[in-house]
Amino acid sequence: MESIRQYIMTNIDMFALIALAMIILLGIWNTILTVQMSSTGKKYKRFMRNSSGKNLETALEEYMESVSKVLNKYENVEKKLEKLQEQMDRGLQRWSALRYNAFSDTGSDLSYSIAILDNFYNGFIMTGIYGRNETINYAKPIIAGESKYPLSVEEQMVLDRCMKKGSK
């Protein structure tokens, strides 16, 4: 133990220089870290502020509010679209026509039946029967693809064709 003490005392100048060098290195390291921390702090402050000078929290709150407004508008548009789809489905969109000769003594195919339906198979069948002395026109209502009045073969044919057009 005495020899260690004597070694330190004889080389105290060298130990002092090593300690001084370590203090200087630690000081330089501390300065570098301080500069980096300051730079990081400035970057953080810049990050937390957007271009209009508001902080990030305020910007996020405003963004979430605008997203909420957009979602409300989207829901309103979706409801309007559903109403339009329902109105469109109720419009007369399907049709079928057939010309035929109702009586064998009249010649050409001058009689007709026309079915006009919406997407729920509601609508009407219009028929015109041509005879030598007169023409009779009448319509029969169709509800859900059915008529409460008896249908002729030709009327049933145009109704079936009309219902097969497109998809429900």
C-alpha positions in Angstrom: 0.0 0.0 0.0 2.9 2.3 0.8 4.4 1.6 -2.6 1.1 2.7 -4.4 1.1 6.0 -2.4 4.7 6.6 -3.2 4.0 5.9 -6.9 1.1 8.4 -7.0 3.2 11.1 -5.2 6.1 10.7 -7.6 3.8 10.8 -10.7 1.2 13.4 -9.3 2.0 15.7 -12.3 1.0 13.0 -14.7 -2.2 12.2 -12.8 -3.1 15.9 -12.7 -2.6 16.2 -16.4 -4.8 13.1 -17.1 -7.5 14.6 -14.7 -7.3 18.0 -16.5 -7.5 16.3 -19.9 -10.6 14.3 -18.8 -12.2 17.5 -17.4 -11.5 19.3 -20.7 -12.9 16.4 -22.7 -16.0 16.2 -20.5 -16.5 20.0 -20.9 -16.2 19.7 -24.7 -18.7 16.8 -24.6 -21.1 18.7 -22.4 -20.9 21.7 -24.9 -21.6 19.4 -27.9 -24.6 17.9 -26.1 -25.9 21.3 -25.1 -25.7 22.5 -28.7 -27.4 19.4 -29.9 -30.1 19.7 -27.3 -30.7 23.3 -28.2 -31.0 22.4 -31.9 -33.4 19.5 -31.1 -35.4 21.9 -28.9 -35.7 24.4 -31.8 -36.8 21.6 -34.1 -39.3 20.4 -31.6 -40.8 23.9 -31.3 -41.0 24.2 -35.1 -42.6 20.8 -35.3 -45.2 21.7 -32.6 -46.2 24.8 -34.6 -47.7 24.7 -38.0 -47.3 27.3 -40.8 -50.1 29.5 -39.4 -48.3 29.7 -36.0 -50.8 27.4 -34.1 -49.5 24.7 -32.0 -49.9 21.1 -33.0 -52.6 20.3 -30.5 -54.8 23.2 -31.8 -54.2 22.1 -35.4 -55.2 18.5 -34.6 -58.3 19.7 -32.8 -59.3 21.8 -35.8 -58.5 19.0 -38.1 -60.7 16.6 -36.1 -63.5 19.1 -36.1 -63.3 19.4 -39.9 -63.2 15.6 -40.3 -66.4 15.5 -38.1 -68.1 18.1 -40.4 -67.1 16.1 -43.5 -68.5 12.9 -42.0 -71.8 14.7 -41.2 -71.9 16.0 -44.8 -71.1 12.5 -46.1 -74.0 11.0 -44.0 -76.4 13.7 -45.4 -75.3 12.9 -49.0 -75.7 9.2 -48.3 -79.3 9.8 -47.1 -80.1 11.9 -50.2 -78.6 9.2 -52.4 -80.8 6.6 -50.8 -83.9 8.8 -51.4 -82.9 9.3 -55.0 -82.3 5.6 -55.5 -85.8 4.9 -54.0 -87.3 7.6 -56.4 -85.5 6.1 -59.3 -86.7 2.6 -58.5 -90.3 3.9 -58.4 -89.9 5.5 -61.9 -91.2 3.5 -64.8 -88.1 1.9 -66.3 -89.1 -1.5 -67.7 -91.2 -1.9 -70.8 -92.1 -4.5 -73.4 -94.3 -4.2 -76.4 -96.0 -6.8 -78.6 -97.9 -6.3 -81.9 -100.2 -9.0 -82.9 -103.3 -9.8 -85.0 -106.2 -10.0 -82.6 -108.7 -11.3 -85.2 -107.9 -13.5 -88.1 -110.2 -11.6 -90.5 -108.5 -8.2 -90.0 -105.2 -8.7 -91.8 -102.0 -7.1 -90.4 -100.7 -7.0 -86.8 -102.5 -3.8 -85.8 -103.3 -4.8 -82.2 -100.8 -4.2 -79.5 -100.0 -4.7 -75.8 -97.4 -2.6 -73.9 -96.3 -3.3 -70.4 -94.5 -0.5 -68.4 -93.2 -1.2 -64.9 -90.9 0.2 -62.2 -88.3 -1.8 -60.4 -90.8 -3.2 -58.0 -93.0 -4.5 -60.9 -95.7 -1.9 -60.4 -97.1 -0.1 -63.4 -99.7 -0.9 -66.1 -100.4 -2.8 -69.3 -101.9 -0.8 -72.2 -103.7 -2.8 -74.9 -105.2 -1.8 -78.2 -107.5 -4.2 -80.0 -108.0 -3.4 -83.6 -111.1 -4.6 -85.3 -112.6 -3.7 -88.8 -115.1 -1.3 -87.4 -113.5 0.0 -84.2 -110.4 0.0 -82.1 -110.6 -0.5 -78.3 -107.9 0.8 -76.0 -107.7 0.0 -72.3 -105.2 -0.3 -69.5 -104.8 -2.7 -66.6 -102.9 -1.8 -63.4 -100.0 -4.1 -62.3 -99.0 -4.3 -58.7 -96.0 -6.4 -57.7 -96.1 -8.2 -61.1 -99.7 -9.2 -60.7 -103.0 -7.8 -62.2 -106.3 -8.1 -60.4 -107.9 -8.3 -63.8 -107.5 -11.3 -66.0 -104.7 -11.0 -68.6 -104.9 -12.2 -72.2 -102.1 -14.4 -73.5 -100.5 -11.5 -75.2 -100.7 -9.3 -72.1 -99.2 -12.0 -70.0 -96.4 -12.4 -72.6 -95.5 -8.7 -72.5 -95.7 -8.7 -68.7 -93.3 -11.7 -68.4 -90.9 -10.1 -70.9 -91.0 -6.8 -69.0 -90.3 -8.4 -65.7 -87.3 -10.4 -67.1 -85.6 -7.2 -68.3 -82.9 -5.9 -66.0 -82.5 -6.9 -62.4 -84.6 -5.9 -59.4 
